[in-house]
Amino acid sequence: MTETVAIVDYGSGNLRSAEKALARAAHEAKLSSTIIVTDKCDVIAKADRIVLPGVGAFGDCRRGLMAIEGLADTIEEAVLEAGKPFLGICVGMHLMAHEGHEHGIHEGMGWIDGTVERMEPNDPALKIPHMGWNDLMLTDAGAKHPVCSGIQAGDHAYFVHSYHMALTTGDALLGYAEHGGQVTAIVGRDNMVGTQFHPEKSQAVGLRLLSAFLEWKP
């Protein structure tokens, strides 16, 4: 059975890179998946899985999402009501939080208990933005999560960000990295997951995570 994966186009994100990475992940996992980049609400509503990428500032991405009539409601209905698997990438993950505190206070989707805050490394020698390869570590919950099944402690993933998700509780934390303190790297609950790093740029580790997402049956 062929599944459709909708990558949401709201004017932000590495859409083509994500499209190519998901197509390759599906091929390597021998899955029959159709990957579509779209801003059409009817297409997203009919899709089996939804991916929300994001690059830039929280507020800009939020405005881009809200600028397309019905798009935010369509995603919410598909994820919260229909229970379709959802993956947020970078700022797409940030938008899952209650609020973003980048250049003001901006409302998020409120799916994950937390806020998006500027990173403040405890070592002044460490640069912001946090850019490049970093080790991933999994929590106990992450080690058991199907989407993290292809990740081992110490695997490298590619990060580019100045803000990260500060979780209210640790319930949703699946993975983290260290950059002058703990940095939220993977979150998840129910049928939704999010990554701070870019799986489409993280080579073998990213492809394994994407394959696991495409196979995931929450």
C-alpha positions in Angstrom: 0.0 0.0 0.0 1.4 3.4 -1.0 1.4 6.1 1.6 1.5 9.8 0.9 3.8 12.0 2.9 3.0 15.8 2.8 5.9 18.2 3.4 4.2 21.4 4.3 5.3 24.4 2.2 4.6 27.6 4.0 7.6 29.6 2.7 10.2 28.3 5.2 12.4 25.2 5.2 14.8 23.1 3.1 11.9 21.7 1.2 13.7 20.0 -1.7 16.4 18.7 0.6 13.7 17.2 2.9 11.9 15.8 -0.2 15.0 14.1 -1.5 16.0 12.7 1.9 12.5 11.3 2.5 12.4 9.7 -0.9 15.8 8.1 -0.4 14.8 6.9 3.1 11.7 5.3 1.7 13.7 3.7 -1.1 16.3 2.3 1.3 13.6 1.0 3.6 11.8 -0.6 0.6 8.6 1.4 1.3 6.1 2.6 -1.2 5.8 6.2 -0.3 4.8 9.2 -2.4 6.5 12.4 -1.1 4.7 15.6 -1.9 5.7 19.2 -1.2 2.5 21.2 -0.9 0.7 24.2 0.6 -2.8 22.8 -0.3 -5.0 22.0 2.7 -7.0 19.3 0.9 -3.8 17.5 -0.1 -2.4 17.7 3.5 -5.8 16.6 4.9 -5.7 13.4 2.7 -2.0 12.6 3.4 -1.0 9.7 5.6 2.0 11.5 7.2 2.9 15.1 7.7 6.3 16.8 7.8 6.7 20.4 8.9 10.2 21.8 8.2 11.3 25.2 9.3 14.3 27.6 8.9 14.6 31.1 10.3 12.9 32.9 13.2 10.0 31.4 15.1 7.8 34.5 14.6 8.4 34.6 10.8 7.6 30.9 10.5 4.5 31.2 12.6 3.3 34.1 10.4 4.0 32.1 7.3 2.0 29.2 8.6 -0.9 31.4 9.5 -0.8 33.4 6.2 -2.2 30.4 4.3 -5.9 30.2 5.0 -6.9 27.1 6.8 -3.4 25.6 6.9 -2.8 25.6 10.7 -6.3 24.2 11.3 -5.8 21.5 8.7 -2.6 20.4 10.3 -4.1 20.4 13.7 -7.1 18.4 12.6 -4.8 15.8 10.9 -2.5 15.4 13.8 -4.6 15.9 16.9 -7.9 14.5 15.7 -7.0 12.0 12.9 -3.8 10.9 14.7 -1.6 11.0 11.6 2.2 10.7 12.2 3.8 14.1 12.3 7.5 15.1 12.1 8.6 18.7 12.9 12.1 19.7 11.8 14.1 22.5 13.4 11.7 25.5 13.6 9.0 23.0 12.6 9.8 21.4 16.0 9.8 24.8 17.7 6.3 25.5 16.5 5.1 22.5 18.5 5.9 24.3 21.7 3.5 26.7 23.6 5.5 29.8 22.9 8.6 31.1 21.1 10.6 33.8 22.7 12.6 34.9 19.7 12.3 38.7 19.0 9.2 38.9 21.2 6.7 36.4 22.4 4.9 34.3 19.8 2.2 31.7 20.2 3.0 28.1 19.1 0.8 25.2 18.5 0.9 24.1 22.1 1.5 20.4 21.5 4.6 20.1 23.6 4.9 21.7 27.1 7.7 24.1 26.8 9.0 27.4 25.3 11.6 28.2 22.7 14.5 30.1 24.3 17.8 31.5 23.2 20.7 29.2 23.9 23.0 30.4 26.7 26.0 28.1 26.8 27.8 27.9 30.2 31.1 28.1 28.4 31.7 31.6 26.8 34.0 30.0 24.2 31.2 28.1 22.6 29.6 30.0 19.8 26.0 30.8 19.0 24.5 29.8 16.6 25.2 26.2 17.4 26.3 25.0 14.0 27.7 21.7 12.8 27.9 18.1 13.9 27.2 17.1 17.5 26.7 13.8 19.4 23.2 12.6 20.1 22.2 11.0 23.4 18.9 9.3 24.0 16.8 9.3 27.1 15.2 6.1 28.4 12.0 7.1 26.6 14.0 7.8 23.4 15.8 4.5 23.5 12.4 2.8 23.4 10.8 5.0 20.8 10.3 3.5 17.3 11.4 6.6 15.5 14.7 6.6 17.4 15.3 2.9 16.7 18.2 3.6 14.3 20.0 6.0 16.6 22.8 4.9 18.9 24.3 7.1 21.7 27.1 9.1 20.2 25.7 9.2 16.7 26.4 12.5 14.9 23.7 14.8 13.6 23.8 18.2 12.0 22.5 21.3 13.9 22.1 24.9 12.9 20.2 27.0 15.5 20.4 29.8 18.1 17.2 28.8 20.0 16.1 25.6 21.5 13.1 24.1 23.2 13.1 24.4 26.9 10.8 21.7 28.1 8.5 22.3 31.1 8.9 18.6 32.1 11.1 15.8 30.8 8.1 13.7 29.6 8.5 14.6 25.9 12.3 14.5 25.8 13.6 11.7 23.6 17.1 12.9 22.8 19.6 15.7 23.5 23.0 17.1 22.7 25.5 19.0 24.7 26.6 22.6 23.8 27.5 24.3 27.0 24.6 22.6 28.7 21.8 20.2 27.6 20.2 21.0 24.3 16.9 19.4 23.4 17.4 17.4 20.2 14.4 15.1 19.8 10.9 15.5 21.4 7.8 13.3 21.0 4.5 12.4 22.4 1.6 10.3 21.0 1.8 10.5 17.2 4.2 13.4 16.9 7.9 13.8 17.0 10.3 16.7 16.4 14.0 17.1 15.8 16.2 20.1 16.5 18.8 18.8 14.1 18.3 18.5 10.4 17.8 14.8 9.4 18.0 15.7 5.7 21.5 17.0 6.3 22.6 14.3 8.8 23.6 11.6 6.3 23.2 8.0 7.5 21.8 8.9 10.9 19.2 11.2 9.4 18.1 8.7 6.8 17.7 6.0 9.5 15.5 8.4 11.5 13.4 9.3 8.4 13.0 5.6 7.5 11.9 4.9 11.0 9.4 7.7 10.9 8.0 6.4 7.6 7.5 3.0 9.1 6.2 4.2 12.4 2.6 3.1 13.4 1.8 5.1 16.5 
